[in-house]
Amino acid sequence: MVTVKFMETKKEMEYLPLSVVTITRNAEKTLENTLRSIKTNNPAEMIVVDGNSTDSTLEIARKYTDRIYSDGGRGMGYASQLGAEKATQEFVAFIDSDVTLPEGSLATMLEELRNSDYIAVSARQFHPPEPLTYWERAADERGKLSKARRPEGFLGTLACIFRRETILKYQFDTVEKHLHDVDLEMRIRRDGHKFGVSAAQVYHLHHFSFKGFIHYRYFEGQVIIRYIKKWGPFHLHFWPPLYNLYWLAFCVFRGKWNLIPYVVVDDVVQTAGMVKGSFNLISNVSKRS
């Protein structure tokens, strides 16, 4: 009996001082792998915030944690903030429900954050070695090139670690249901803080077809307009036409011909979304007046 108690105490001492928050909604196809991989990384706490799932997501989550909350369908910004507020550890990791963590990933990211002046550290994100659509392969390759070209990253909450006090201070946009991490990034950067890109690599299992890619980017373009209204136009990521023009030139000069269709379609669709978002804003202003 004494030996068992000693072993359990030793195991508890090995836990990372980390609360892992995973946002879910109808994630039954990927959630099992995600939560299993999180558990093998040995965080002190696992939290799931669900967005009114109608599949077996909650049944899967209950196998790994009893810290399960609902965002009431209010979106990822609200869910992320709720998860941080429910966390009890000094550090909070946000891991998407379609991400798989190799063993040791969280420990690597946590050590990097502790030993740097970064306010957050994001993992490098790759697709697993399996058959993918062209749109997934292109997104993966551009992501790798982006991380290789800038030693300090942009904030992305797909797989990242903060100090909990940072989230409580700056807070996610709990109204906007999309690109909530962009708004958080703007407020943190305004105070002169930096974000780091970790040596840790994680696997993003998100799959999308051409139709799914179009839908996502079109909606993203509409949201970008709302953030331009809030923060002003002086941020390259707020202007997909200019950002993708840079990428088009990069692809031509570096001979990345396979990426050109992706960049062109991305540009056209996000620009169309921005036009739609502009009309929506004008319409709303007209109605109020």
NORCORLIN-V962721 format. One record per residue. N is the residue number from 1. SS is DSSP state (a for helix, b for strand, c for the rest). BURIAL is + if it has 9 or more other ideal C-beta (glycine too) atoms within 8 Angstrom, else -. Layout:
{{N | SS | BURIAL} {N | SS | BURIAL}}
//
This chain:
{{1 | c | -} {2 | a | -} {3 | a | -} {4 | a | -} {5 | a | -} {6 | a | -} {7 | a | -} {8 | a | -} {9 | a | -} {10 | a | -} {11 | a | -} {12 | a | -} {13 | a | -} {14 | c | -} {15 | c | +} {16 | b | +} {17 | b | -} {18 | b | +} {19 | b | +} {20 | b | +} {21 | b | +} {22 | b | +} {23 | b | +} {24 | b | +} {25 | c | +} {26 | c | -} {27 | c | +} {28 | c | +} {29 | c | -} {30 | c | +} {31 | a | +} {32 | a | -} {33 | a | +} {34 | a | +} {35 | a | +} {36 | a | +} {37 | a | +} {38 | a | +} {39 | a | +} {40 | a | -} {41 | c | +} {42 | c | +} {43 | b | +} {44 | b | +} {45 | b | +} {46 | b | +} {47 | b | +} {48 | b | +} {49 | b | +} {50 | b | +} {51 | c | +} {52 | c | +} {53 | c | +} {54 | c | -} {55 | c | -} {56 | c | -} {57 | a | +} {58 | a | +} {59 | a | -} {60 | a | +} {61 | a | +} {62 | a | +} {63 | c | -} {64 | c | +} {65 | c | +} {66 | c | -} {67 | c | +} {68 | b | +} {69 | b | +} {70 | b | -} {71 | c | +} {72 | c | -} {73 | c | -} {74 | c | +} {75 | c | +} {76 | a | +} {77 | a | +} {78 | a | +} {79 | a | +} {80 | a | +} {81 | a | +} {82 | a | +} {83 | a | +} {84 | a | +} {85 | a | -} {86 | a | +} {87 | c | +} {88 | c | -} {89 | c | +} {90 | c | -} {91 | b | +} {92 | b | +} {93 | b | +} {94 | b | +} {95 | b | +} {96 | c | +} {97 | c | +} {98 | c | +} {99 | b | +} {100 | b | +} {101 | b | +} {102 | c | +} {103 | c | -} {104 | c | -} {105 | a | +} {106 | a | +} {107 | a | +} {108 | a | +} {109 | a | +} {110 | a | +} {111 | a | -} {112 | a | +} {113 | a | +} {114 | a | -} {115 | c | -} {116 | c | -} {117 | c | -} {118 | c | +} {119 | c | +} {120 | b | +} {121 | b | +} {122 | b | +} {123 | b | +} {124 | b | +} {125 | b | +} {126 | b | +} {127 | c | +} {128 | c | -} {129 | c | -} {130 | c | -} {131 | c | -} {132 | c | +} {133 | c | +} {134 | a | +} {135 | a | +} {136 | a | +} {137 | a | +} {138 | a | +} {139 | a | +} {140 | a | +} {141 | a | +} {142 | a | +} {143 | a | +} {144 | a | +} {145 | a | +} {146 | a | -} {147 | a | +} {148 | a | -} {149 | a | -} {150 | c | -} {151 | c | -} {152 | b | -} {153 | c | +} {154 | c | -} {155 | c | +} {156 | c | +} {157 | c | +} {158 | c | +} {159 | b | +} {160 | b | +} {161 | b | +} {162 | b | +} {163 | b | +} {164 | a | +} {165 | a | -} {166 | a | +} {167 | a | +} {168 | a | -} {169 | a | -} {170 | a | -} {171 | c | +} {172 | c | +} {173 | c | +} {174 | c | +} {175 | c | -} {176 | c | +} {177 | c | -} {178 | c | +} {179 | c | +} {180 | a | +} {181 | a | +} {182 | a | +} {183 | a | +} {184 | a | +} {185 | a | +} {186 | a | +} {187 | a | +} {188 | a | +} {189 | a | -} {190 | a | -} {191 | c | -} {192 | c | -} {193 | c | -} {194 | c | -} {195 | b | +} {196 | b | +} {197 | b | +} {198 | b | +} {199 | b | -} {200 | b | +} {201 | b | +} {202 | b | +} {203 | b | +} {204 | b | +} {205 | c | +} {206 | c | -} {207 | c | -} {208 | c | +} {209 | c | -} {210 | a | -} {211 | a | -} {212 | a | +} {213 | a | +} {214 | a | +} {215 | a | -} {216 | a | +} {217 | a | +} {218 | a | +} {219 | a | +} {220 | a | +} {221 | a | +} {222 | a | +} {223 | a | +} {224 | a | +} {225 | a | +} {226 | a | +} {227 | a | +} {228 | a | +} {229 | a | -} {230 | a | -} {231 | a | +} {232 | c | -} {233 | c | -} {234 | c | -} {235 | c | +} {236 | a | -} {237 | a | -} {238 | a | +} {239 | c | +} {240 | a | +} {241 | a | +} {242 | a | -} {243 | a | +} {244 | a | +} {245 | a | +} {246 | a | +} {247 | a | +} {248 | a | +} {249 | a | -} {250 | a | +} {251 | a | +} {252 | a | -} {253 | a | -} {254 | a | -} {255 | c | -} {256 | c | +} {257 | a | -} {258 | a | -} {259 | a | +} {260 | a | +} {261 | a | +} {262 | a | +} {263 | a | +} {264 | a | +} {265 | a | +} {266 | a | +} {267 | a | +} {268 | a | -} {269 | a | +} {270 | a | +} {271 | a | +} {272 | a | +} {273 | a | +} {274 | a | +} {275 | a | +} {276 | a | +} {277 | a | +} {278 | a | +} {279 | a | -} {280 | a | +} {281 | a | +} {282 | a | -} {283 | a | -} {284 | a | -} {285 | a | -} {286 | a | -} {287 | a | -} {288 | a | -} {289 | c | -}}
//
